[in-house]
Amino acid sequence: MLSEIIYRVIAVHPDFTYEEVEEVCELFLSSITEKIKEETKIKRLTKYLEREFELKSQEVKKVSNKAYSLELIPEYLFNGKAEIASSLVTITNLTKNIEQTELFLNAEMKINRRDKIALIGKNGAGKTTLLKMIIGKEGDFDGLIEKASGLKIGYLSQDLFWQDTRNTLRTEMLMVFPEITEKMNRLMEIEHDEAHWEEADKLKTYMRENDGYARYDLQLEILKYFGFSDEQMDFNVLQLSGGEQTKVQIAKFLITEVDLLILDEPTNHLDIEGIIFLEHFCKIWKKAILSISHDVRFINNTSDKIVEISDKKLHNYPGNYEQYLTLKQAKYDQQMKDYETQQKELEKQEAYINRFRYQASKAAGVQSRIKQVDKIERIERPENESTVRNIIVKTDKRLPEKVMEFSLLAVGYKDPIITTPDELIVRKDDKIGIIGRNGAGKTTFLKTILGELPVLSGSFKINPDLIIGSYSQVLADLDGDESILAELSKGHDKENEIRAMLGGLLISGDKVEQKIKTLSGGERAKVALTKMLLTKPHVIIMDEPTNHLDLHSKNVIKNMLEHFNGTSLIVSHDRDLLEHISNKVWLIQEGVLRTFDEPEKGFAEVF
């Protein structure tokens, strides 16, 4: 314990040697003449050193596990390095093909040192591929991607990376600066052994010259700012919730002082509390961010620039997502105006040509007009991609007043993790948003309703005449070796209806012949949604339906659920979706399911 205190002092004042600080400690301890416990002496010594060496006001602060706050983190960790160039990444004439699909053609983009960019585009447009090209994990492309000298990138992928999944959180964090940790461990092992004093001196010199004491301490201390307890430091990393795992990765990027933070769908595995935390972090981060997200609220709260992948190009729009929509609509309106103006001019010229084509006196004029028309570069009719196509799902029978009934239902695996109220009824017009923290039991609850898990106690009834549409079950049962059209034609012979529904989700043309195993995660989700909706269910049960969906498709699903004339139970962390589709909210919290007939009151508990 004494060694830890000494290293805290050296971390803040590296000009002091271990022996000099140790001497100060021994003098203080020898001045204590009263008979008290050794632990009490150490506490007094710690307070003395914190006062004399101003430890609390320095960069490496000790913070209470309960009173954590991102605002207490040393500011230098959030600021960019002065020596880094203002332009971090420059993309020029980028062309990229995957198999027979051309994703990019002479695309261009620039990332500056304080940009907060949201990268958007439909599923399969190449968003994740672009990120991989920037970080160097995808090298097969034409064109140029230039990165600033000394640029450090932190990449938070959809699949979180661990040094070793067997690690405890403590061990994982101590591998952020492996060389420093190795030398620190060796120093603590030999510091009192006279036979190794020479080696110890070399290690101390290394630690002082490389800011080693501060960095070693910061590897563990940083997590207290993120709300981790001492007990959690001994958890296996896979025991942590999705939100906690994301916090750990972010903490690593913070202390390694990356210049560009790249986030690939970071909100997919976060609960609402985790999303709000990440939003707050991004707001106070003063360096560059490039993120892919389909969460409109997250994009609006964290971005100052939108880059859209469209027509194999990278289109830049200043501002957040709402401002992008305004600019995009204005751009479309201008393109449509130009198109219509040109069409009128072409019609006028064609009318003149057709009228005087066979009059000898007008022959020269007609030929001149024909040449003029041939030289005109045609403006293509623009497509308004922001227009949401409606998918109408109507039940073919009147639902009974009571769709489901629960009575003290206990759900879980071995032990109950949720208990419902004594009398809980789902009625025919209910559109219920189910919310709660990760690990609260939302998915377990849905699996019990669907019969995938047995009831532990209590009871529930579902009207047996109703068709239940389960998105998760359909997604799991997709046959990867089938084409999209073949898979959806099983049990449904109306190809026009299938194509119309897929078209609403931006899957059309030859795409329907593509095998399911070759699709992106978002495209597979669209196929599963379509297959579920083709059954024309009376009750829709969905667990995170918008994960992996592009913004257009998410809006289609939102619109469909909003106008669905059946009953729906939707688990989601997407605040925009829930606020649009829910007329009731169920909050699962600390093992209890609470109901709110006024959604706003339920949302207020967590938003």
C-alpha positions, -999 to 999 in steps of 0.1 A, spaced: 0 0 0 29 24 8 44 17 -27 11 27 -43 10 60 -25 47 67 -35 39 60 -71 9 84 -70 33 112 -59 58 103 -86 31 102 -112 24 138 -105 59 149 -97 82 127 -119 113 147 -108 112 130 -74 129 97 -70 112 68 -53 138 70 -24 131 107 -19 93 102 -16 99 71 6 120 92 30 92 118 33 68 90 41 90 75 67 96 108 84 59 115 86 51 80 99 78 82 126 62 115 138 30 96 148 36 87 184 1 76 194 -9 39 193 -32 36 163 -38 9 136 -14 8 107 -43 13 84 -51 46 101 -15 57 98 -16 51 61 -48 71 58 -32 101 76 -1 98 54 -23 98 23 -41 129 33 -7 146 42 8 137 8 -24 148 -11 -22 182 7 16 187 4 19 175 -32 -15 188 -44 -24 153 -57 -61 161 -60 -55 191 -83 -33 172 -107 -41 153 -138 -45 119 -123 -73 123 -98 -88 98 -74 -126 100 -77 -154 84 -57 -171 55 -75 -205 70 -67 -197 106 -78 -183 98 -112 -186 124 -140 -171 128 -174 -166 165 -166 -140 154 -139 -118 137 -165 -86 157 -173 -93 181 -201 -62 173 -220 -75 138 -229 -104 154 -248 -83 180 -267 -65 173 -300 -27 174 -303 -14 207 -314 11 191 -337 -15 171 -357 -24 185 -391 -58 202 -395 -68 178 -422 -68 142 -408 -80 122 -437 -83 131 -474 -101 108 -498 -95 114 -536 -110 96 -566 -120 66 -545 -133 37 -566 -143 4 -549 -160 -28 -562 -171 -58 -542 -177 -88 -565 -199 -73 -593 -212 -44 -573 -196 -9 -577 -198 9 -543 -178 40 -550 -168 58 -583 -143 87 -580 -157 96 -546 -141 123 -525 -142 133 -488 -122 151 -461 -121 147 -423 -108 177 -404 -95 177 -368 -127 188 -351 -154 174 -375 -182 154 -361 -195 135 -391 -224 112 -394 -220 88 -424 -254 78 -438 -267 58 -467 -290 28 -475 -281 -7 -464 -254 -21 -486 -242 13 -498 -207 7 -484 -207 26 -451 -188 0 -431 -165 -8 -461 -155 29 -462 -146 28 -425 -125 -3 -430 -107 14 -459 -99 44 -438 -85 23 -409 -65 1 -433 -85 -31 -429 -97 -30 -465 -70 -23 -490 -84 -34 -524 -95 -1 -540 -84 25 -565 -78 61 -556 -61 77 -527 -67 78 -489 -42 101 -473 -38 103 -435 -21 129 -414 14 120 -401 11 105 -366 -27 101 -368 -41 78 -342 -75 63 -349 -99 46 -324 -123 22 -342 -154 10 -323 -167 -17 -345 -201 -35 -343 -182 -64 -327 -163 -52 -297 -127 -62 -295 -110 -76 -264 -74 -86 -259 -86 -118 -244 -122 -127 -236 -110 -146 -205 -96 -114 -190 -110 -96 -160 -117 -59 -165 -86 -51 -145 -64 -73 -166 -79 -59 -198 -73 -23 -189 -37 -30 -178 -30 -41 -213 -37 -6 -228 -1 3 -221 14 -32 -220 51 -21 -219 45 3 -190 25 -23 -171 52 -49 -176 79 -26 -163 58 -13 -134 50 -49 -123 87 -58 -125 96 -26 -105 72 -34 -77 86 -69 -76 123 -59 -72 122 -24 -56 133 -36 -21 158 -62 -34 193 -48 -31 205 -73 -57 183 -56 -83 188 -20 -74 206 -12 -107 178 -27 -127 152 -9 -106 170 24 -113 168 18 -150 131 10 -147 124 42 -127 143 62 -153 121 47 -181 89 54 -161 99 90 -155 109 96 -191 78 80 -206 52 94 -182 49 58 -170 36 63 -135 7 85 -146 -2 62 -175 -1 31 -153 -24 47 -128 -47 61 -154 -54 27 -170 -75 18 -139 -84 52 -126 -101 62 -158 -129 37 -153 -141 53 -121 -150 84 -141 -172 61 -162 -190 47 -131 -173 14 -126 -170 0 -91 -140 -17 -75 -160 -49 -75 -165 -47 -113 -128 -46 -119 -127 -83 -112 -156 -92 -135 -149 -111 -167 -152 -86 -196 -181 -107 -211 -200 -103 -178 -204 -66 -185 -236 -53 -203 -234 -40 -238 -233 -4 -225 -206 -12 -200 -185 -29 -227 -188 2 -249 -178 24 -221 -146 4 -216 -137 7 -252 -143 44 -252 -122 48 -220 -93 30 -238 -95 54 -268 -96 83 -244 -64 75 -225 -45 65 -256 -53 99 -270 -67 90 -304 -72 119 -328 -101 104 -347 -129 83 -332 -147 60 -356 -180 46 -344 -198 18 -364 -234 17 -353 -225 23 -317 -260 25 -303 -271 -9 -316 -263 -28 -284 -268 1 -259 -298 7 -237 -313 42 -235 -291 51 -206 -260 40 -225 -270 60 -256 -275 91 -235 -240 86 -220 -224 82 -254 -242 113 -267 -228 133 -238 -193 119 -244 -194 129 -280 -205 164 -272 -176 171 -249 -151 153 -272 -131 181 -289 -115 159 -316 -128 143 -348 -156 117 -349 -169 97 -379 -199 76 -370 -224 54 -387 -258 54 -369 -294 49 -378 -306 66 -346 -319 100 -357 -318 114 -321 -282 103 -317 -272 119 -351 -289 151 -343 -273 154 -309 -237 145 -319 -231 156 -355 -222 189 -372 -218 174 -407 -236 147 -427 -219 127 -454 -243 107 -475 -233 78 -497 -255 81 -528 -250 73 -565 -215 59 -556 -204 94 -544 -199 110 -510 -221 140 -506 -214 166 -479 -241 185 -460 -233 210 -431 -253 206 -399 -271 177 -382 -297 153 -396 -327 177 -395 -307 203 -414 -296 176 -439 -332 168 -446 -340 205 -453 -309 209 -476 -316 175 -493 -352 186 -501 -340 219 -514 -314 202 -536 -341 178 -549 -365 207 -556 -338 225 -576 -329 194 -595 -366 187 -603 -370 224 -614 -339 221 -637 -352 188 -651 -387 201 -658 -373 233 -674 -351 212 -697 -380 189 -705 -401 219 -716 -373 231 -738 -368 197 -754 -405 194 -760 -405 228 -776 -376 219 -799 -391 185 -808 -424 202 -817 -406 226 -840 -386 198 -856 -417 176 -861 -437 205 -875 -412 217 -901 -392 184 -908 -406 179 -943 -407 216 -954 -378 223 -978 -377 260 -969 -372 251 -932 -347 222 -937 -316 242 -927 -333 254 -895 -346 219 -887 -311 204 -890 -297 232 -869 -322 225 -842 -316 187 -844 -278 193 -838 -286 216 -809 -309 190 -792 -283 163 -797 -256 184 -780 -278 190 -749 -266 170 -719 -297 153 -705 -307 159 -669 -320 128 -653 -352 129 -634 -342 131 -597 -354 105 -572 -366 118 -539 -351 91 -516 -364 109 -485 -400 101 -495 -412 72 -473 -431 46 -492 -460 31 -472 -462 -6 -464 -498 -12 -453 -504 -42 -431 -540 -48 -423 -554 -77 -402 -581 -96 -420 -604 -101 -389 -616 -81 -360 -596 -87 -329 -612 -96 -295 -611 -70 -269 -586 -89 -248 -556 -101 -268 -533 -112 -239 -538 -116 -201 -511 -119 -175 -515 -127 -138 -484 -125 -116 -463 -140 -144 -427 -148 -133 -402 -151 -162 -366 -160 -162 -343 -190 -167 -338 -207 -133 -348 -178 -110 -374 -151 -118 -360 -119 -131 -394 -102 -139 -428 -104 -123 -459 -89 -139 -487 -72 -119 -516 -93 -106 -538 -83 -135 -523 -71 -168 -543 -71 -200 -532 -63 -236 -561 -49 -255 -568 -50 -292 -557 -14 -300 -526 -14 -278 -493 -4 -292 -469 -11 -264 -433 1 -262 -412 -20 -238 -382 -2 -223 -356 -9 -197 -318 -12 -192 -298 -39 -209 -301 -71 -188 -334 -61 -173 -351 -91 -190 -370 -75 -219 -360 -102 -244 -366 -129 -218 -401 -116 -214 -408 -117 -251 -394 -153 -254 -417 -164 -227 -447 -149 -245 -437 -167 -277 -433 -200 -259 -395 -202 -263 -391 -202 -225 -412 -219 -199 -433 -200 -174 -417 -201 -139 -449 -192 -121 -482 -173 -126 -501 -175 -158 -507 -158 -191 -532 -164 -220 -531 -155 -256 -562 -158 -278 -555 -190 -299 -572 -177 -330 -547 -149 -335 -517 -149 -359 -486 -138 -340 -458 -122 -360 -424 -127 -344 -396 -108 -361 -368 -125 -341 -380 -160 -349 -383 -152 -386 -348 -137 -387 -333 -168 -371 -351 -191 -395 -340 -175 -428 -324 -200 -452 -291 -185 -463 -288 -207 -494 -321 -194 -508 -325 -162 -528 -346 -134 -513 -375 -140 -537 -374 -178 -532 -374 -175 -494 -403 -151 -493 -423 -172 -518 -425 -201 -493 -461 -201 -483 -468 -169 -503 -474 -171 -540 -481 -134 -548 -448 -122 -563 -462 -87 -570 -470 -83 -533 -436 -95 -523 -418 -72 -547 -439 -42 -537 -431 -47 -500 -394 -52 -507 -394 -21 -529 -407 -1 -499 -375 -12 -481 -353 -3 -511 -348 -39 -523 -358 -41 -560 -348 -54 -594 -322 -81 -597 -314 -77 -560 -343 -101 -551 -324 -130 -568 -294 -125 -544 -287 -153 -519 -296 -144 -483 -262 -155 -470 -245 -127 -491 -266 -99 -477 -256 -73 -451 -271 -74 -416 -295 -46 -425 -306 -63 -457 -312 -96 -439 -333 -77 -414 -354 -63 -442 -361 -98 -456 -371 -110 -421 -394 -80 -417 -410 -87 -451 -415 -124 -444 -432 -116 -410 -455 -90 -425 -465 -112 -454 -483 -135 -428 -506 -105 -421 -503 -110 -383 -529 -98 -358 -502 -92 -332 -466 -80 -340 -439 -88 -315 -405 -73 -323 -372 -71 -304 -351 -41 -316 -366 -41 -351 -346 -11 -363 -311 -24 -354 -290 -25 -386 -317 -8 -407 -309 23 -428 -327 55 -420 -351 52 -449 -362 17 -440 -365 26 -403 -389 53 -413 -409 28 -434 -412 5 -404 -421 34 -381 -448 44 -405 -461 9 -408 -463 3 -371 -479 37 -366 -508 28 -389 -510 -10 -381 -546 -18 -371 -536 -48 -349 -517 -50 -316 -479 -46 -312 -454 -52 -285 -420 -36 -294 -388 -37 -274 -366 -9 -285 -340 17 -274 -348 39 -304 -364 70 -288 -377 84 -321 -394 51 -330 -410 46 -296 -423 81 -293 -441 77 -327 -456 43 -323 -465 38 -287 -498 45 -270 -486 26 -238 -453 20 -222 -441 -10 -201 -410 -3 -181 -390 -33 -168 -369 -21 -139 -354 -40 -110 -374 -71 -116 -408 -54 -118 -429 -46 -149 -445 -12 -145 -472 0 -169 -479 36 -181 -511 44 -200 -495 78 -208 -463 70 -227 -447 104 -219 -446 94 -182 -429 61 -189 -403 78 -212 -397 104 -185 -384 76 -163 -354 69 -186 -351 95 -213 
